[in-house]
Amino acid sequence: MSMRRALSMRGAAMASCRGFLGAGPSATSSTTQQDFDVVVFGGGMIGSALACLLKQSPLTSELKVAVVDRNAPSSPSSSIADLPQVPDIRVSTLTPSTLALIDRVGADWAIHPTRSASFHDMQVWDQTASRKHMRFSGSGEGPLGRVVENEVIKSALQRRAQELGCEYASGGVKEVLAPRPRVGITREAGDDDDLCDRPSVVFEDGRVLSAPLLVGADGSESIVAKSAGIRYEGRAYGQRAVTCTVDVSRPFATAFQRFLPTGPIALLPVRGGRGNIVWSTTPEHARRLESLGARDFAAEAMEALTVEGGPVPSSSSSSRGGGGWESALASRASALLGLRGGASPPAAFEDPPEVVSVAGGRQRSFPLASKHALTYCQRGVVLVGDAAHRIHPLAGQGVNIGFGDCELLVTTIQEALWSGQDFSANLTLEKYAAERRNKNGAMIRSLDAVRALYQSESPYVEAARSFGMDLINGFGPLKQVFVGFASSNAAAADIRSP
Ligand SMILES: Cc1cc2nc3c(=O)[nH]c(=O)nc-3n(C[C@H](O)[C@H](O)[C@H](O)COP(=O)(O)OP(=O)(O)OC[C@H]3O[C@@H](n4cnc5c(N)ncnc54)[C@H](O)[C@@H]3O)c2cc1C
């Protein structure tokens, strides 16, 4: 069939596809169509990681992959001198499995020690003055995780995807066309099955990119999901996360998180010996925090990290070796969690470094919500990353579970190719969708439970919290959230009480 005829048929077929952005069918005389095997819509961290994995894996490397983003891919320099001196405020804590993925696809540029900061411990505690805390430590084989700026991760993955042969297309997108669900659709004479079954991205300048598989990696306001008629469940938390880079009194390698009644505050190490604060709180409080000057904000953050009816005394840090019931609890917890080193004495409480001042730009806030797609796939369309799930940042897992989506989606496509099946068929994609939706749904429910538990001021819940390790042992969601991060590389989970 000639390209001209294909395009004119495509125009008719588009009328039976579902579109979003712009109105009506888009095939015009100036249309230029390019066909791919996979079009990834959204070239952020997750879309670019998926593109890398597809081109890197032997069975999928021959697929023709395009990545669409409103912004042209950045061309990162390999020199540390070109990074801004003060790290950007948007950072992600990356788990060992994400670090392994980034390394495997050849984007290890992003996680080099000069561009990231490692943390070997994670310390979680609450607003009570009891100083009970949980502490997770690295196994000695490597850090518990690394903190990297989102821009750095994205740049490295984009550059690698291009090296591997992915085509990036940027510019204004007029509409995304996804095939309608088959159920309940009366087919009309003249509908072209093949063309309508191929999702397409139509640019304002007339370019059309189409493929049997369109991946929505366009974040939590996904237009791919809207085009495919995929709906979400979830809710706004009525909270905002205030974040900024800070100067601190000493370098540190612990990810600190303290739960306050208004939400958790986290202090994470970032490159250059600085810290990054993510402070989830009420919208009113967030607005006030955003309006504070650099030193006033630092003073409030310090107070939030230390004071509850008086600062946490540092003398408590090393005074207790941990024997008796504490050791027994730690041991039992470690055994239950399947972690090594359970018999070692509980680790001491570590005081966070002093937050001295906001560094670089001002503090900014982001709305927090949970959103979960009711299905991850729909006739030639599949969702990954925040397009499929948006979660609270308290566990530092959002982008990590997105990378997990990419791994399983690529494995699913590989298996289909290996067994001669259609990799874009719903039957194939549903294997990926069901497994990831289950797993990610459990994470979302766990986070909601942890939030509710830690933010409750009910004396009963506070009493329950004070059992600390017992709670972790007995309460699945808590275990899942905190151990989820550490699971692949942790040596010990300790609880300590005064
Ligand atoms: C305060 C805060 C702290 C966080 N901390 C962590 C953490 O420590 N660890 C962690 O794992 N996660 C964390 N997260 C979550 C993490 O940031 C997200 O999970 C991650 O950014 C999702 O990546 P993504 O590529 O799926 O989506 P996005 O980052 O939203 O990327 C979407 C891409 O699609 C493109 N796009 C969107 N719409 C269009 C369109 N119409 N046309 C063309 N292009 C389009 C965008 O330009 C962008 O490049 C945090 C989130 C917040 C809010």
PDBQT file of the ligand as one rigid body, heavy atoms in Angstrom, charges set to zero:
ROOT
HETATM    1  C1  LIG A 501       8.955  16.211  46.830  1.00  0.00    +0.000 C 
HETATM    2  C2  LIG A 501       9.166  14.887  46.157  1.00  0.00    +0.000 A 
HETATM    3  C3  LIG A 501      10.243  14.086  46.530  1.00  0.00    +0.000 A 
HETATM    4  C4  LIG A 501      10.436  12.836  45.925  1.00  0.00    +0.000 A 
HETATM    5  N1  LIG A 501      11.485  12.071  46.335  1.00  0.00    +0.000 NA
HETATM    6  C5  LIG A 501      11.651  10.836  45.801  1.00  0.00    +0.000 A 
HETATM    7  C6  LIG A 501      12.723   9.983  46.230  1.00  0.00    +0.000 A 
HETATM    8  O1  LIG A 501      13.528  10.336  47.094  1.00  0.00    +0.000 OA
HETATM    9  N2  LIG A 501      12.832   8.755  45.678  1.00  0.00    +0.000 N 
HETATM   10  C7  LIG A 501      11.958   8.308  44.731  1.00  0.00    +0.000 A 
HETATM   11  O2  LIG A 501      12.084   7.157  44.285  1.00  0.00    +0.000 OA
HETATM   12  N3  LIG A 501      10.959   9.100  44.275  1.00  0.00    +0.000 NA
HETATM   13  C8  LIG A 501      10.778  10.346  44.783  1.00  0.00    +0.000 A 
HETATM   14  N4  LIG A 501       9.765  11.146  44.335  1.00  0.00    +0.000 N 
HETATM   15  C9  LIG A 501       8.923  10.682  43.216  1.00  0.00    +0.000 C 
HETATM   16  C10 LIG A 501       9.630  10.905  41.869  1.00  0.00    +0.000 C 
HETATM   17  O3  LIG A 501      10.025  12.249  41.717  1.00  0.00    +0.000 OA
HETATM   18  C11 LIG A 501       8.689  10.503  40.737  1.00  0.00    +0.000 C 
HETATM   19  O4  LIG A 501       8.256   9.187  40.973  1.00  0.00    +0.000 OA
HETATM   20  C12 LIG A 501       9.401  10.583  39.372  1.00  0.00    +0.000 C 
HETATM   21  O5  LIG A 501       9.763  11.896  39.058  1.00  0.00    +0.000 OA
HETATM   22  C13 LIG A 501       8.498  10.036  38.270  1.00  0.00    +0.000 C 
HETATM   23  O6  LIG A 501       9.215  10.001  37.059  1.00  0.00    +0.000 OA
HETATM   24  P1  LIG A 501       8.465   9.817  35.670  1.00  0.00    +0.000 P 
HETATM   25  O7  LIG A 501       9.533   9.795  34.625  1.00  0.00    +0.000 OA
HETATM   26  O8  LIG A 501       7.503   8.689  35.764  1.00  0.00    +0.000 OA
HETATM   27  O9  LIG A 501       7.542  11.119  35.517  1.00  0.00    +0.000 OA
HETATM   28  P2  LIG A 501       7.991  12.678  35.351  1.00  0.00    +0.000 P 
HETATM   29  O10 LIG A 501       9.221  12.948  36.142  1.00  0.00    +0.000 OA
HETATM   30  O11 LIG A 501       6.770  13.452  35.661  1.00  0.00    +0.000 OA
HETATM   31  O12 LIG A 501       8.356  12.783  33.808  1.00  0.00    +0.000 OA
HETATM   32  C14 LIG A 501       7.367  12.861  32.809  1.00  0.00    +0.000 C 
HETATM   33  C15 LIG A 501       7.993  13.296  31.486  1.00  0.00    +0.000 C 
HETATM   34  O13 LIG A 501       6.975  13.347  30.500  1.00  0.00    +0.000 OA
HETATM   35  C16 LIG A 501       7.022  14.592  29.801  1.00  0.00    +0.000 C 
HETATM   36  N5  LIG A 501       5.644  14.987  29.463  1.00  0.00    +0.000 N 
HETATM   37  C17 LIG A 501       4.578  15.046  30.301  1.00  0.00    +0.000 A 
HETATM   38  N6  LIG A 501       3.486  15.474  29.633  1.00  0.00    +0.000 NA
HETATM   39  C18 LIG A 501       3.867  15.695  28.350  1.00  0.00    +0.000 A 
HETATM   40  C19 LIG A 501       3.195  16.177  27.176  1.00  0.00    +0.000 A 
HETATM   41  N7  LIG A 501       1.903  16.506  27.200  1.00  0.00    +0.000 N 
HETATM   42  N8  LIG A 501       3.901  16.295  26.025  1.00  0.00    +0.000 NA
HETATM   43  C20 LIG A 501       5.207  15.941  25.981  1.00  0.00    +0.000 A 
HETATM   44  N9  LIG A 501       5.905  15.504  27.061  1.00  0.00    +0.000 NA
HETATM   45  C21 LIG A 501       5.240  15.376  28.228  1.00  0.00    +0.000 A 
HETATM   46  C22 LIG A 501       7.661  15.574  30.783  1.00  0.00    +0.000 C 
HETATM   47  O14 LIG A 501       8.328  16.632  30.098  1.00  0.00    +0.000 OA
HETATM   48  C23 LIG A 501       8.626  14.678  31.550  1.00  0.00    +0.000 C 
HETATM   49  O15 LIG A 501       9.908  14.640  30.954  1.00  0.00    +0.000 OA
HETATM   50  C24 LIG A 501       9.543  12.389  44.918  1.00  0.00    +0.000 A 
HETATM   51  C25 LIG A 501       8.466  13.187  44.534  1.00  0.00    +0.000 A 
HETATM   52  C26 LIG A 501       8.270  14.420  45.149  1.00  0.00    +0.000 A 
HETATM   53  C27 LIG A 501       7.084  15.279  44.737  1.00  0.00    +0.000 C 
ENDROOT
TORSDOF 0
